[in-house]
Amino acid sequence: MTIDKILHERSGSTCELCGATENLTAYEVASDSNSQSSADESILVCQNCLEQIENPDKMDSNHWRCLNDSMWSQVPVVQVMAWRMLTRLRAEGWPQDLLDMLYLDEVTLQWAQATGEDQSSDDMPKHKDSNGVVLEAGDTVVIIKDLNVKGTSFIAKRGTAVRGISLVADNPEHIEGRVNGQQIVILTKFVKKSN
């Protein structure tokens, strides 16, 4: 049986989040495992839910009041999606009340948290330049000290502009950028953001 057929059978041909019955499609719920997609990692959603899941800017918080019912589903993948959407909306107030009631076993909670949905931007480590200014991907920075570049014979000179930097996700003290045609890692304490 195909994933679509399994999902239609499991859900009674309704959106597993809001209960709509038209324009249904399978949506694979991201996890941290590299397993093959399956019905256990997919939900049947309507076009309205899908658009808001994939485009947080189009979020209509009133639409998601449906999670008051669907969060009690016995299907783990539905619980995961309900938790993620409630977490995304928790600033509204009412979703936090539902999150406080929602119980997920340890494995399901880890799956729900795999996308980092529960980390607010305040919790995320920030990349800051030598002056404490927050750096973002794509910024231009200027090197403030001559730097020996490991593994090469050149020195990144003070005053060199590094355009279009990228942030090293797991280390807020490192950024990457292109100097003399080479992609290098630079410590944030040796750069300042260029206006």
N, C-alpha and C positions, 0 to 999 in steps of 0.2 A: 504494500500500500504506500502511496506517495505521502510526503509530509503534509501537503495540503489536505488530502483526504483524512488523514489522522487528526489534524487540527479541527477540521469541520465536524468530525465525529465527536471529538472531545468537547468542543464548545457548543454543540447544537447549532452550528452555522451562525454564531453571533460573535461580535467583537468581545474578546475575553477581558477587555478593560472597561468598555462603556456599554456593551450590550447592543450596539447597532447591528443591523442585519444586511446592510448594503455595502458594496465596494470593499469587500473583505480581502485581505492579503496576508500571507505568512510573513512574519518579521522575526529574524534571528536575533536573539538577545545575547549581546556580547558577554563573554566570560573570559577568565584568564587562562583557560585551558585551550589547547590547540586541537580539540577534538573535532570530528566531522560534524556538520550541522545535522540536527535531528529534531524530531517533534518535541523531545524533552527540553530542547534549548530554543524553541520557537513558540511564538504565540500568534493567534489569529487576531488581527486588528483591522479597524475600519480606516478609511483614508484620512479622516479627521484626526484620529489618534496618531496615526503614522506621521502625518505632516508636523504635528506638534512635538513628537518624540525626536524627529530628525532636525527640526528647526526651533530651538528654544525661544527665538525671538517672536515666534507666532503663537506663543503659549497663551491659552485662554483658561485662566485658573478655574472659572466656573464649570467648564467642561469636565474638569478632573474631579469634581465632587462625586463622580461615579465610582471613584476608588474606594469610597466608603463601603461599597458592596464588594467590589472585585478583590480587595485586599484580603478578604477572608477565604479566597479560593484555596482548595487543597492542592492545586498544581504549583509546584515550586517556581517554575518559570514565570507564572502570573504574579506570584508573591514578589519575586525579584523586580519585575517591571513596576508593580504598584509602589514598592519601596523607593525605587529610583525616581519615579515621578513625584511622589510625595516629598522626597528629599529636595528635589529641584524647586518645588513650590513652597518649601517650609517657611519662607519669609512672609507668606500670606497670613500666617497664624493658624488657621484651621488645619492645614496639613500636618503641622507639628503635633496637634492633638491626636490625629490618626496614627502618626508614627509612634507616639507614646503607647498606643494600644496594640500596635502590630508586633507579633512575635514571629521571628524567623529563627530556625535552628542554626547552629554555628556554620555549617557548610553553606546553607542558603544565604546567610548574611554575608559571608565572605564573597560569594558570587555576586551579590547585590553591590558590594563595595568595590568590586574589581575595576570599575571605571573611574573611581575617585569622586563619584557624584556627591558623596557626603562631606568632602573637604571643601570648606568655603575658601574663597580666595585669600582670606586672612590666615588660614592654616597653611597654605602653600608657601614653601620657602621662596623668597624674592631674591632675584639677582640685582645687586646694587653696585654702582661704580664707586670709585675712591671717595667721592663726596656724599655717598649715601643716597644718590638718585636711583630710583628703580629703573632697571633696564628691561626692554622688551625685545622680542625677536624682530629683526629687521632694522633695529636702531643703528646709528652710526656712532662709533666711539673713537676717541683719540688716545693713543698709547702715551702714558705720562713718564715712562722710564725706558731706557734702552734695555731690551730683553734678549737674552741668548735663547734661541729656539732649539730645544733639544732635538737631536737626531738630524740636524742640518748644520751647515757651516755659516749661516747668516744670522745677523742680529736685527731684530725688529726695532727700528729707531724711534726714539721719542718724537712725538708729533705726527706719527703716521696715523692716518685716518683708516679705520676699518669699517667698511660699509656692509650693511645687511647681515649683522651678526645673528647667530643662532644661540639659544640658551641650552646649556647642558642640563637635561631634565633632573637628574639625580644629584646634582652638585651646584648649589647656588653661588659658589665661588668661581665657577668656570663658565666661560663663553667660548664660542668658536667663531672664527672669522678668517678671511683670506688676506694674507700679507705676502707680497712678492709672488703672487700666483699660487701660493701654497695655503691649504687649509690648516690652521693651527689652533691649539687650545690656549686661551689667555686667561690669566687670573684677573678677576674683576677688580681687585685692589690696584691694578696697574693701568686702569683705563678711566677716562671720564667721558660722560655722554656728551655728544656734540649737538648743538641746537640747530 
